[in-house]
């Protein structure tokens, strides 16, 4: 059985509606062979991530950045889940070894594959900075973006919830082995 991990920070009614729709899509009756786990970003651990075959991240956009809770998740798990830092100490696609060669941080998750992930972001006025910051960090992890980012501004409506449902279902389907 495959596992989809949904790591989210859902402090508002709008983000909670998107999270609920992602979870409903991931748990669609047509999808068999996948267990869906939803974990708050403040409680998610490296073990949660390492035990997942797919990941969906959800966050509010706060002051042009991801939520502090999702940032805490990345800060507390990054290196343990396969994150790569370049020689300057910033997130990079690979790190330089002592021999001068480069290792690809996305090359191996233990299974030899990159874990599919998706992202949804809700903001009142802007989500660009939040999306950019999450994708920058995720790009240095052994993950592959497997769906378009769902970026929602303002009130969440039925179309947004349908898109979130599709996001959850898509990433869940990609985890089934």
Backbone as numpy.savetxt, mean C-alpha at the origin, in Angstrom:
# Nx Ny Nz CAx CAy CAz Cx Cy Cz
-3.72 -20.74 0.70 -4.57 -19.57 0.70 -3.68 -18.33 0.70
-3.98 -17.39 -0.17 -3.24 -16.13 -0.25 -3.81 -15.12 0.74
-3.00 -14.13 1.07 -3.43 -13.10 2.02 -3.26 -11.71 1.41
-4.33 -10.93 1.47 -4.29 -9.51 1.11 -4.31 -8.71 2.40
-3.35 -7.82 2.54 -3.26 -6.96 3.71 -3.70 -5.55 3.32
-4.66 -5.02 4.04 -5.09 -3.64 3.83 -4.61 -2.84 5.04
-3.61 -1.99 4.81 -3.06 -1.13 5.86 -3.66 0.25 5.63
-4.38 0.74 6.62 -5.12 1.99 6.41 -5.10 2.89 7.63
-5.30 4.16 7.37 -5.60 5.14 8.41 -6.90 5.78 7.97
-7.97 5.49 8.68 -9.31 5.91 8.29 -9.95 6.78 9.37
-9.42 8.00 9.56 -9.90 8.84 10.66 -11.21 9.59 10.37
-11.62 9.61 9.12 -12.82 10.37 8.76 -13.86 9.46 8.12
-15.08 9.95 8.07 -16.17 9.19 7.44 -15.83 8.91 5.97
-15.22 9.85 5.29 -14.89 9.67 3.87 -13.85 8.57 3.66
-12.77 8.58 4.42 -11.74 7.55 4.26 -12.30 6.20 4.72
-13.12 6.22 5.75 -13.72 4.96 6.22 -14.60 4.36 5.13
-15.35 5.20 4.40 -16.20 4.70 3.31 -15.35 4.05 2.23
-14.21 4.65 1.91 -13.31 4.07 0.90 -12.72 2.76 1.42
-12.30 2.74 2.67 -11.75 1.52 3.26 -12.78 0.39 3.23
-14.01 0.70 3.63 -15.07 -0.31 3.62 -15.31 -0.85 2.22
-15.26 0.04 1.21 -15.48 -0.40 -0.17 -14.31 -1.25 -0.67
-13.08 -0.89 -0.32 -11.91 -1.71 -0.69 -12.05 -3.10 -0.08
-12.42 -3.16 1.18 -12.57 -4.46 1.86 -13.69 -5.28 1.23
-14.80 -4.64 0.89 -15.90 -5.35 0.25 -15.48 -5.91 -1.10
-14.74 -5.13 -1.87 -14.25 -5.61 -3.17 -13.28 -6.77 -3.03
-12.41 -6.67 -2.04 -11.43 -7.74 -1.81 -12.10 -9.02 -1.34
-13.26 -8.87 -0.71 -13.99 -10.03 -0.18 -15.14 -10.46 -1.10
-15.13 -9.99 -2.33 -16.18 -10.35 -3.28 -16.31 -11.87 -3.37
-17.55 -12.35 -3.44 -17.80 -13.80 -3.48 -17.12 -14.49 -4.66
-16.85 -13.76 -5.73 -16.21 -14.37 -6.90 -14.74 -14.68 -6.67
-14.16 -14.10 -5.63 -12.74 -14.31 -5.33 -12.62 -15.41 -4.29
-12.03 -16.51 -4.70 -11.81 -17.62 -3.78 -10.32 -17.81 -3.57
-9.95 -18.22 -2.40 -8.54 -18.50 -2.13 -7.76 -17.32 -1.61
-8.45 -16.30 -1.11 -7.75 -15.15 -0.55 -8.37 -14.76 0.79
-7.51 -14.58 1.77 -7.91 -14.08 3.08 -7.59 -12.59 3.10
-8.52 -11.79 3.57 -8.33 -10.34 3.63 -8.15 -9.93 5.09
-7.06 -9.22 5.34 -6.78 -8.70 6.69 -6.70 -7.19 6.63
-7.50 -6.51 7.44 -7.44 -5.06 7.56 -6.75 -4.72 8.87
-5.71 -3.89 8.79 -4.95 -3.53 9.98 -4.72 -2.02 9.97
-4.98 -1.40 11.08 -4.71 0.03 11.22 -3.22 0.29 10.99
-2.93 1.41 10.34 -1.53 1.75 10.07 -0.71 1.88 11.35
-1.35 2.27 12.44 -0.62 2.39 13.71 -0.34 1.04 14.35
-1.02 -0.01 13.91 -0.84 -1.34 14.49 -0.15 -2.33 13.56
-0.02 -2.00 12.29 0.58 -2.92 11.32 2.06 -3.12 11.61
2.50 -4.36 11.45 3.89 -4.71 11.73 4.57 -5.26 10.48
5.86 -5.39 10.57 6.61 -5.99 9.48 6.15 -7.43 9.24
5.83 -8.16 10.30 5.34 -9.53 10.15 4.04 -9.57 9.35
3.18 -8.58 9.56 1.94 -8.50 8.77 2.28 -8.39 7.28
3.20 -7.50 6.97 3.57 -7.26 5.57 4.25 -8.48 4.97
5.19 -9.06 5.70 5.93 -10.21 5.19 5.04 -11.43 4.99
3.91 -11.49 5.69 2.97 -12.58 5.54 1.91 -12.34 4.48
2.01 -11.22 3.77 1.00 -10.85 2.77 1.47 -11.14 1.36
0.51 -11.51 0.52 0.77 -11.74 -0.90 0.36 -10.55 -1.74
-0.28 -9.57 -1.14 -0.69 -8.34 -1.78 -1.02 -7.32 -0.71
-0.91 -6.04 -1.06 -1.11 -4.98 -0.08 -1.90 -3.85 -0.71
-2.85 -3.32 0.06 -3.54 -2.08 -0.31 -3.30 -1.11 0.83
-2.87 0.09 0.47 -2.62 1.14 1.45 -3.71 2.20 1.32
-4.18 2.70 2.45 -5.18 3.76 2.44 -4.81 4.85 3.41
-4.96 6.11 2.98 -4.58 7.23 3.83 -5.37 8.47 3.48
-5.46 9.34 4.45 -5.94 10.69 4.18 -4.73 11.52 3.74
-5.02 12.61 3.04 -3.97 13.56 2.67 -3.99 14.67 3.71
-2.87 14.86 4.39 -2.78 15.85 5.46 -1.65 16.81 5.20
-1.99 18.07 5.00 -0.98 19.11 4.78 -0.03 18.73 3.65
-0.58 18.16 2.59 0.23 17.80 1.42 1.06 16.55 1.58
0.71 15.70 2.53 1.50 14.51 2.80 0.57 13.38 3.23
1.07 12.16 3.28 0.30 11.03 3.80 0.03 11.27 5.28
-0.89 10.52 5.85 -1.19 10.65 7.27 0.04 10.28 8.11
0.11 10.85 9.28 1.19 10.50 10.20 1.18 9.03 10.56
-0.03 8.44 10.60 -0.14 7.02 10.93 0.50 6.16 9.85
0.25 6.47 8.59 0.86 5.67 7.52 2.36 5.92 7.48
2.79 7.14 7.74 4.22 7.43 7.81 4.86 6.62 8.93
4.18 6.52 10.07 4.68 5.69 11.17 4.83 4.23 10.72
3.84 3.73 10.00 3.92 2.37 9.48 5.19 2.18 8.66
5.45 3.09 7.72 6.65 2.97 6.90 7.92 3.11 7.74
7.93 4.10 8.64 9.11 4.31 9.49 9.45 3.09 10.32
8.44 2.40 10.81 8.69 1.30 11.73 8.89 -0.05 11.04
8.65 -0.12 9.73 8.78 -1.41 9.04 9.72 -1.39 7.85
10.09 -0.25 7.35 10.75 -0.09 6.05 11.90 -1.07 5.81
12.90 -1.05 6.63 14.06 -1.91 6.39 13.74 -3.39 6.57
12.91 -3.71 7.54 12.58 -5.10 7.82 11.75 -5.74 6.70
10.98 -4.91 5.95 10.15 -5.46 4.88 10.83 -5.37 3.52
12.12 -5.07 3.52 12.88 -5.10 2.28 13.16 -3.76 1.66
12.95 -2.69 2.42 13.21 -1.36 1.90 14.69 -1.15 1.61
14.95 -0.33 0.64 16.32 -0.08 0.20 16.65 1.38 0.39
17.80 1.65 0.98 18.29 3.01 1.11 19.52 3.17 0.23
19.62 4.33 -0.42 20.82 4.57 -1.22 21.95 5.03 -0.30
23.11 5.28 -0.87 24.27 5.65 -0.06 24.06 6.94 0.72
23.13 7.79 0.27 22.84 9.03 0.97 21.81 8.87 2.07
21.30 7.65 2.23 20.34 7.40 3.30 18.90 7.66 2.93
18.62 7.89 1.64 17.24 8.10 1.21 16.73 6.87 0.48
15.41 6.78 0.37 14.81 5.63 -0.30 15.28 5.58 -1.74
15.73 4.40 -2.15 16.21 4.25 -3.51 15.81 2.92 -4.07
15.91 2.79 -5.38 15.54 1.53 -6.05 16.58 0.45 -5.80
17.74 0.83 -5.37 18.77 -0.16 -5.09 19.83 0.45 -4.22
20.62 -0.36 -3.59 21.72 0.15 -2.78 23.03 -0.33 -3.36
24.05 0.43 -3.15 25.36 0.05 -3.65 26.04 -0.85 -2.63
26.55 -1.96 -3.09 27.26 -2.88 -2.19 28.70 -2.43 -2.07
29.42 -3.07 -1.18 30.83 -2.73 -0.97 31.67 -2.95 -2.21
31.21 -3.76 -3.16 31.98 -4.02 -4.37 31.66 -3.03 -5.47
30.75 -2.08 -5.18 30.39 -1.10 -6.20 29.23 -1.54 -7.07
28.79 -2.79 -6.92 27.64 -3.21 -7.72 26.36 -2.78 -7.03
25.26 -2.78 -7.77 23.99 -2.37 -7.21 23.10 -3.58 -7.02
22.44 -3.63 -5.88 21.46 -4.68 -5.63 20.08 -4.10 -5.81
19.18 -4.83 -6.42 17.83 -4.37 -6.65 16.97 -4.76 -5.46
16.44 -3.76 -4.75 15.64 -4.02 -3.56 14.33 -4.70 -3.91
13.92 -4.64 -5.14 12.64 -5.23 -5.52 12.82 -6.63 -6.08
14.01 -7.15 -6.03 14.26 -8.43 -6.70 13.74 -9.64 -5.95
13.71 -9.60 -4.63 13.37 -10.83 -3.93 12.59 -10.53 -2.66
11.47 -11.16 -2.52 10.68 -11.08 -1.29 10.67 -12.42 -0.60
11.61 -13.25 -0.91 11.64 -14.59 -0.38 11.02 -15.57 -1.36
10.06 -15.09 -2.13 9.40 -15.94 -3.11 9.90 -15.63 -4.52
10.79 -14.65 -4.63 11.32 -14.29 -5.94 10.38 -13.42 -6.75
9.35 -12.84 -6.12 8.43 -11.99 -6.86 8.18 -10.69 -6.10
7.70 -9.73 -6.83 7.35 -8.45 -6.23 5.87 -8.48 -5.86
5.55 -8.05 -4.68 4.19 -8.09 -4.15 3.35 -6.98 -4.80
2.16 -7.34 -5.33 1.30 -6.30 -5.91 0.73 -5.40 -4.81
0.64 -4.11 -5.12 0.03 -3.19 -4.16 -0.82 -2.16 -4.87
-1.75 -1.62 -4.11 -2.61 -0.53 -4.57 -2.67 0.54 -3.50
-3.17 1.71 -3.88 -3.21 2.86 -2.98 -4.48 3.66 -3.21
-5.11 4.05 -2.11 -6.21 5.02 -2.18 -5.93 6.15 -1.20
-6.25 7.38 -1.63 -5.98 8.58 -0.85 -7.20 9.48 -0.92
-7.59 10.04 0.21 -8.68 11.00 0.25 -8.17 12.32 0.81
-8.57 13.41 0.17 -8.23 14.73 0.66 -9.36 15.70 0.41
-9.34 16.78 1.12 -10.34 17.83 0.92 -9.97 18.73 -0.26
-8.70 19.05 -0.40 -8.29 20.02 -1.41 -7.22 19.51 -2.36
-6.40 18.58 -1.89 -5.26 18.13 -2.70 -4.80 16.77 -2.20
-4.39 15.91 -3.11 -3.85 14.60 -2.72 -2.48 14.34 -3.35
-2.03 15.26 -4.20 -0.79 15.01 -4.96 0.42 14.72 -4.08
0.63 15.51 -3.04 1.79 15.29 -2.18 1.72 13.97 -1.43
0.52 13.61 -0.99 0.35 12.33 -0.29 0.63 11.17 -1.23
0.09 11.24 -2.44 0.32 10.18 -3.42 1.80 10.07 -3.74
2.43 11.20 -4.01 3.85 11.21 -4.36 4.70 10.61 -3.23
4.41 10.98 -1.99 5.22 10.49 -0.87 5.05 8.98 -0.68
3.83 8.47 -0.79 3.63 7.02 -0.63 4.31 6.28 -1.77
4.12 6.73 -3.00 4.72 6.03 -4.14 6.24 6.07 -4.09
6.79 7.15 -3.57 8.25 7.25 -3.44 8.78 6.18 -2.50
8.13 6.01 -1.37 8.57 4.99 -0.42 8.29 3.59 -0.96
7.10 3.39 -1.51 6.74 2.07 -2.04 7.68 1.65 -3.17
8.20 2.62 -3.91 9.12 2.32 -5.00 10.44 1.75 -4.52
10.74 1.91 -3.24 11.97 1.37 -2.67 11.71 0.07 -1.91
10.52 -0.48 -2.09 10.15 -1.74 -1.44 9.97 -2.82 -2.50
9.97 -4.08 -2.09 9.80 -5.17 -3.06 8.34 -5.34 -3.48
7.74 -4.26 -3.91 6.35 -4.21 -4.32 6.26 -3.73 -5.76
5.13 -4.02 -6.40 4.87 -3.47 -7.73 3.49 -2.85 -7.73
3.39 -1.62 -8.20 2.09 -0.96 -8.28 1.27 -1.70 -9.32
0.11 -2.21 -8.92 -0.67 -3.09 -9.78 -2.03 -2.53 -10.13
-2.29 -1.30 -9.77 -3.55 -0.63 -10.11 -3.29 0.88 -10.05
-4.09 1.61 -10.78 -4.00 3.07 -10.71 -4.32 3.52 -9.29
-3.70 4.60 -8.86 -3.99 5.19 -7.56 -5.42 5.73 -7.59
-6.17 5.45 -6.55 -7.49 6.04 -6.39 -7.32 7.27 -5.52
-7.49 8.42 -6.13 -7.33 9.70 -5.46 -8.69 10.39 -5.47
-9.23 10.67 -4.29 -10.56 11.24 -4.16 -10.48 12.56 -3.42
-11.09 13.59 -4.01 -11.18 14.91 -3.38 -12.62 15.17 -2.95
-12.77 15.76 -1.78 -14.10 16.17 -1.32 -14.94 14.99 -0.86
-16.25 15.16 -1.03 -17.19 14.12 -0.57 -17.04 12.84 -1.39
-17.11 11.72 -0.75 -17.05 10.42 -1.40 -18.46 10.09 -1.90
-18.54 9.73 -3.19 -19.84 9.38 -3.76 -19.81 7.93 -4.24
-20.90 7.51 -4.85 -21.03 6.12 -5.30 -19.97 5.72 -6.31
-19.57 6.64 -7.17 -18.50 6.32 -8.14 -17.18 6.06 -7.45
-16.90 6.86 -6.43 -15.66 6.67 -5.66 -15.68 5.33 -4.94
-16.81 5.00 -4.35 -16.93 3.72 -3.64 -16.81 2.55 -4.62
-17.38 2.71 -5.82 -17.26 1.65 -6.83 -15.81 1.49 -7.26
-15.08 2.60 -7.40 -13.66 2.53 -7.77 -12.85 1.88 -6.66
-13.19 2.16 -5.40 -12.50 1.54 -4.27 -12.79 0.03 -4.23
-14.03 -0.34 -4.50 -14.42 -1.75 -4.56 -13.59 -2.46 -5.63
-13.45 -1.84 -6.78 -12.67 -2.42 -7.87 -11.19 -2.53 -7.48
-10.66 -1.52 -6.81 -9.27 -1.56 -6.36 -9.04 -2.75 -5.43
-9.91 -2.91 -4.44 -9.77 -4.03 -3.51 -9.86 -5.37 -4.23
-10.82 -5.50 -5.14 -10.98 -6.74 -5.89 -9.81 -7.04 -6.79
-9.28 -6.01 -7.43 -8.16 -6.18 -8.34 -6.92 -6.69 -7.62
-6.56 -6.02 -6.53 -5.35 -6.44 -5.82 -5.57 -7.81 -5.18
-6.77 -8.07 -4.65 -7.06 -9.40 -4.09 -6.90 -10.48 -5.16
-7.43 -10.24 -6.35 -7.33 -11.23 -7.44 -5.88 -11.49 -7.81
-5.05 -10.47 -7.75 -3.64 -10.63 -8.11 -2.85 -11.41 -7.06
-3.40 -11.56 -5.87 -2.69 -12.29 -4.82 -2.94 -13.79 -4.90
-3.99 -14.18 -5.60 -4.36 -15.59 -5.65 -3.32 -16.36 -6.46
-2.75 -17.38 -5.84 -1.69 -18.15 -6.51 -2.19 -19.49 -7.00
